Amino acid sequence: MGKIKIDLHDIYNNSRAIESVLQQAFNDAIAKKIKEIEIIPGKGSGQLKKKVQRFLQRPDIKKQYHRIENDAKNFGRLFVYFKF
């Protein structure tokens, strides 16, 4: 079992691409039964992280994962865990 790592720095200003990448990561994790996705929105102003958190709070997405954890040492990174 591995983990999926997503760095959103390159597409920070393209909402459609961000949502597409996140959705693809969720689909891959579920299909391959990968238990962890690491999402790196970066530190910045926090707008990208808010966009990611809004995606994660959508009802159709929320029922797919088990829990979310913010990195204690790096607030520009968060982890999404699945339970299979």
N, C-alpha and C positions, 0 to 999 in steps of 0.2 A: 504494500500500500504506500502510495506516495501522497503528495499534496499538490494542489494546483496553485500556482502563484500568478497573480495579476498585478501588473504595474500600470497604473492609469495616468502617469505623467505625460505620456506622448499624446493622449487623446483628451486632455483635461477640458477642452473647450467644445467638444462635440458630444452633446447629450445622447444623441441616437447611437453613436458608436459605443459610448460607455455602457448604456443599457444592453446593447447587443453583446458586448464582451462579457458582461456579468451573467446574462442569460445563458450564453454558451458555456461558461464555466460551470454553472449550476447543472446544465444538461449533461456535461461531461462527467461531473462528479457523481451524479445519480446513475448514469449509464455504466460507469466503470467502478462504482461503489468506492469512491475515494472519500475519505472521512474528513478532509480538511481543505478549505480554500483560504489562501492568504491574499488579502486585498490591500494594495498599497496606494492610497489616494494621496499620500504626502502630507507634509505639515502645512505649508502655505497658509491661506486665509481661512481654510476650513470649509469652503464652499463645495469642493469636490467630495469631501467626506460626508457632508450633509446630503449630497445627491445620492451617494452610495447607501447611506442609512435610510433614505426615503425608499429606495429600491428594495432594500431588505425588509422594510416594514409593510410592503404590499401584501395583502392577504394571500394571494396565489403563491408568492415566494415564501412567505413566513411559514407556511405549513410544510415546506420541503426540508427545512433545516432544523437542527436540534437547538443550537445556541450560538450566540455571537460573543466574542471576547475581544476587548481592546488590549493592545499590547501595553503592558505596564511601563516599559522602558522607552517606547517609541510611539507617541500618540498619532503618528502618521501611518499607522498600520493596524489592521484588524483581521481577526480570524473568524471564519464561519465553520462550524462543526456539524457533521451529519451523523445520524444514528441509523445504522443498517442492521 
